[in-house]
Amino acid sequence: MPPKNAQDTRRDNFSAQVVKILAERSGGKCAICRAPTWGPNDCAFKATNIGQAAHITAAAPNGPRYDPTMKPEKRRSALNGMWLCGNCHQKIDKNVGEYPVKRLQDLKKQAEDDAKKELGVAAAKPKSFSDDSPITIATSASAIMEIRKAKSMLQDSIQTRDTNSQAEDFLEEIKYISVADHDYLPAVGTELLQYYWLLVNYDSKQTTWLQIVRLLKEVADAYHTTMTQDDVDTMCTIVMYMITNKTKDGNMTYQSATVFLTNLARQLKNRKDITNTAQDELNTVKANTGPKRGTRTRHGGKDTIDGGDDSGDDSDGDEAYKYPAVDESHDSNEWVYLSAMCDLVELGDEERRQKEVSLENEGYITYVI
């Protein structure tokens, strides 16, 4: 006779046939991030698979979204499953509130509908990919796995408040994954953005943030014609976090991030399939922008620049904070300016001041209130 708690310990696992059906119905792609989950292995007689069959309602009691009214036959059938990459599988099970049953069912249906439409249709080649550099699923899958390993180590450092690890070490972990030099699938860009967001929260040093701005530019240049709405939103979240959380010595980071946001908004201008979040955020920055040019004077005990819109009382120093501005008359030289701002970080005080004066003469403000 089975023990009384047999029902509590039983798992309604998928059969091998159900797992195969779920993978094939999604076209071998994750139903959430749409990353390819299988491809060639180094061994000519094997294939690499990073996908998993996930239960929509849990296979056993106390699991995520478990439905006690569902019959075991249905619980272990393809109706209750979806094909995901390992990362998204963990995400839906750890964030049940964000991924209820109805949302997962909708995501599964959308993924299978997309797979049906793609049957027999050659994939369009993104403009950033050259004809003589073929895209391979294996290369992209390998890059994704390496990013996720690095992300796992970074998350461990964040959770344990490890002060011995340096941001430079985590950037070193993925230095060879350059979307500027390799023809990776867009899913690699998605993984990199998630990694950069963690890194920005882990380390607020100006040198780290400037490096991340440069890396964001690489992702934007490679994928601005193909990136998803989530990718655009993540990118804007990172940049706006830099803009609104700059430290005292973060003036160059602020200017560089604003220049990047301006360029990203322009790159997405003709995309009709997504919302240009970059332009929306840029409008927010402009609405709170101080003067672009002027003479430095004292107001309310603070250095400021004449011509600004001070809504506070100068006598007590209560001024409305204004974001500093980037002079948009220099659009064609934006990335030349960005590089100059980044290079300032490596210079000594005297050399830096000379460079700042040169930039100011061109109309840019390198000093921020």
ABEGO torsion letter per residue (X at the ends): XBBAAAAAABBBBBBAAAAAAAAAAAGGBBAAAGBBABBBBABAABBBBABBBBBABBABBGBBGBBAABBAAAAABAAABBBBBAAAAAAAAABAAABBAAAAAAAAAAAAAAAAAABGBBBBBBAABBAABBBBAAAAAAAAAAAAAAAAAAAAAAAAGBAABBAAAAAAAAAABBAAABBBBAAAAAAAAAAAAAAAAABABAAAAAAAAAAAAAAAAAAAAABBAAAAAAAAAAAAAAAAABBAAAAAAAAAAAAAAAAAAAAAAABAABBBAAAAAAAAAAAABBBABEBBBBBGGBBBBBGBBBABBAAAGBBBBBBBBBBAAAAAAAAAAAAAAAAAAABBAAAAAAAAAAAAAAGBBABBX
